[in-house]
Amino acid sequence: MALTAYDLSGRTAFVTGAASGIGRASAVLLAEAGATVHCADRDADGLDGTAALIEDAGGKPRTHVLDVTDRARLGEAVRSCGRLDVLAAIAGIMHSSPVLETRDEDLDQVLDVNFKGVLHACQEAARLMLAHRTRGSIVTMASGAVDTGGAGLLCYGAAKAAVVQLTKTLATEVGPHGIRVNAVAPGWIRTHMTDRHDREAQVHTEAAMTRMTPLGRVGEPDDVAHAVLYLASDASAFMTGQILRPNGGVAMPW
Ligand SMILES: NC(=O)c1ccc[n+]([C@@H]2O[C@H](COP(=O)([O-])OP(=O)(O)OC[C@H]3O[C@@H](n4cnc5c(N)ncnc54)[C@H](O)[C@@H]3O)[C@@H](O)[C@H]2O)c1
């Protein structure tokens, strides 16, 4: 009985950022829970890898090679689902620069991918859910950066804070139609993004995060995927407009 709440059999999910890291782990877990998963990303090879993992788990994935900043292509891909039960808008990029050295083009690029890419996916998904009267679930990807801030995080943190506002606003607007909208705000998760950050910044942030985290480790993509599955499924039927924080306890906001 308890586990049926997590069963996504017969449901369709659209996952952006599905070629790597948290997006890949989420796409695979949603498929393992029974959903037909549409995987979208600009990395075609990575998408093939995710599709193979889903097929190995007995699923039948669809893949969409696209850039989330291409609004028309993104809309077309979401609408190709026909009926949509779950959106997980996970694609994102990292950017780090001191405020005084931040250029407008850096800010524009990060907002385009990390905020507008999520906004446009949410708009398309919500329109489809409303059209089909689907009591769907939309999951957005914020970040622990919205709780803690941090040097260099102006562009990234501003985009993620905007994602939180989008989540709360949309949750209020579509709640009366039975559509739920929640955000996940992970702590430091070991993925290509954080590996690249440590290499480029030439500091071992992962080691510092491990020391600062009460659970004594950084996160793995599956830690976040389980939060995505919870929010995508009926297990979270009374949750909307919330931020779920798989972060090992590194931040504990009220
Ligand atoms: N790793 C962490 O510590 C961490 C913490 C908090 C939040 N997040 C967020 O989780 C999400 C996933 O990050 P990750 O750590 O798995 O990184 P990742 O680099 O492993 O995966 C990001 C994916 O997004 C895709 N992507 C990037 N820009 C795109 C675009 N314009 N169009 C289509 N696809 C695009 C990439 O190709 C990649 O497959 C991001 O939104 C990130 O901000 C990550």
The ligand as an SDF file (V2000), in Angstrom:
LIG
                    3D

 44 48  0  0  0  0  0  0  0  0999 V2000
   25.8890   18.9890   -8.5290 N   0  0  0  0  0  0  0  0  0  0  0  0
   25.5250   19.8050   -7.5320 C   0  0  0  0  0  0  0  0  0  0  0  0
   26.1910   19.9340   -6.4950 O   0  0  0  0  0  0  0  0  0  0  0  0
   24.2440   20.5830   -7.6540 C   0  0  0  0  0  0  0  0  0  0  0  0
   23.7710   21.2300   -6.4970 C   0  0  0  0  0  0  0  0  0  0  0  0
   22.5990   21.9660   -6.5690 C   0  0  0  0  0  0  0  0  0  0  0  0
   21.9110   22.0390   -7.7710 C   0  0  0  0  0  0  0  0  0  0  0  0
   22.3920   21.4000   -8.8750 N   0  0  0  0  0  0  0  0  0  0  0  0
   21.6200   21.5250  -10.1010 C   0  0  0  0  0  0  0  0  0  0  0  0
   21.2850   20.2570  -10.5950 O   0  0  0  0  0  0  0  0  0  0  0  0
   21.1300   20.3240  -12.0100 C   0  0  0  0  0  0  0  0  0  0  0  0
   21.9320   19.2070  -12.6570 C   0  0  0  0  0  0  0  0  0  0  0  0
   23.3150   19.4360  -12.4110 O   0  0  0  0  0  0  0  0  0  0  0  0
   24.3950   18.2540  -12.3260 P   0  0  0  0  0  0  0  0  0  0  0  0
   25.1910   18.5110  -11.1220 O   0  0  0  0  0  0  0  0  0  0  0  0
   23.7370   16.9450  -12.5370 O   0  0  0  0  0  0  0  0  0  0  0  0
   25.3210   18.6580  -13.5500 O   0  0  0  0  0  0  0  0  0  0  0  0
   25.7440   17.8980  -14.8980 P   0  0  0  0  0  0  0  0  0  0  0  0
   26.6740   18.8360  -15.5760 O   0  0  0  0  0  0  0  0  0  0  0  0
   26.2000   16.5190  -14.5970 O   0  0  0  0  0  0  0  0  0  0  0  0
   24.3650   17.8200  -15.6920 O   0  0  0  0  0  0  0  0  0  0  0  0
   23.7730   18.9470  -16.2670 C   0  0  0  0  0  0  0  0  0  0  0  0
   23.0840   18.5130  -17.5530 C   0  0  0  0  0  0  0  0  0  0  0  0
   22.3970   19.6420  -18.1000 O   0  0  0  0  0  0  0  0  0  0  0  0
   22.6620   19.6830  -19.4860 C   0  0  0  0  0  0  0  0  0  0  0  0
   22.5350   21.0390  -19.9770 N   0  0  0  0  0  0  0  0  0  0  0  0
   23.2520   22.1240  -19.5880 C   0  0  0  0  0  0  0  0  0  0  0  0
   22.8730   23.1960  -20.2910 N   0  0  0  0  0  0  0  0  0  0  0  0
   21.9140   22.7790  -21.1530 C   0  0  0  0  0  0  0  0  0  0  0  0
   21.1450   23.4250  -22.1540 C   0  0  0  0  0  0  0  0  0  0  0  0
   21.3040   24.7370  -22.4250 N   0  0  0  0  0  0  0  0  0  0  0  0
   20.2410   22.7120  -22.8500 N   0  0  0  0  0  0  0  0  0  0  0  0
   20.0910   21.3790  -22.6020 C   0  0  0  0  0  0  0  0  0  0  0  0
   20.7990   20.7080  -21.6850 N   0  0  0  0  0  0  0  0  0  0  0  0
   21.6960   21.4000  -20.9650 C   0  0  0  0  0  0  0  0  0  0  0  0
   24.0810   19.1620  -19.6270 C   0  0  0  0  0  0  0  0  0  0  0  0
   24.3570   18.7260  -20.9610 O   0  0  0  0  0  0  0  0  0  0  0  0
   24.1000   18.0330  -18.6090 C   0  0  0  0  0  0  0  0  0  0  0  0
   23.6770   16.8180  -19.1680 O   0  0  0  0  0  0  0  0  0  0  0  0
   21.5500   21.7240  -12.4120 C   0  0  0  0  0  0  0  0  0  0  0  0
   20.3950   22.5280  -12.5800 O   0  0  0  0  0  0  0  0  0  0  0  0
   22.3610   22.1950  -11.2330 C   0  0  0  0  0  0  0  0  0  0  0  0
   22.3630   23.6030  -11.1250 O   0  0  0  0  0  0  0  0  0  0  0  0
   23.5400   20.6810   -8.8390 C   0  0  0  0  0  0  0  0  0  0  0  0
  1  2  1  0
  2  3  2  0
  2  4  1  0
  4  5  1  0
  4 44  2  0
  5  6  2  0
  6  7  1  0
  7  8  2  0
  8  9  1  0
  8 44  1  0
  9 10  1  0
  9 42  1  0
 10 11  1  0
 11 12  1  0
 11 40  1  0
 12 13  1  0
 13 14  1  0
 14 15  2  0
 14 16  1  0
 14 17  1  0
 17 18  1  0
 18 19  2  0
 18 20  1  0
 18 21  1  0
 21 22  1  0
 22 23  1  0
 23 24  1  0
 23 38  1  0
 24 25  1  0
 25 26  1  0
 25 36  1  0
 26 27  1  0
 26 35  1  0
 27 28  2  0
 28 29  1  0
 29 30  1  0
 29 35  2  0
 30 31  1  0
 30 32  2  0
 32 33  1  0
 33 34  2  0
 34 35  1  0
 36 37  1  0
 36 38  1  0
 38 39  1  0
 40 41  1  0
 40 42  1  0
 42 43  1  0
M  CHG  2   8   1  16  -1
M  END
$$$$
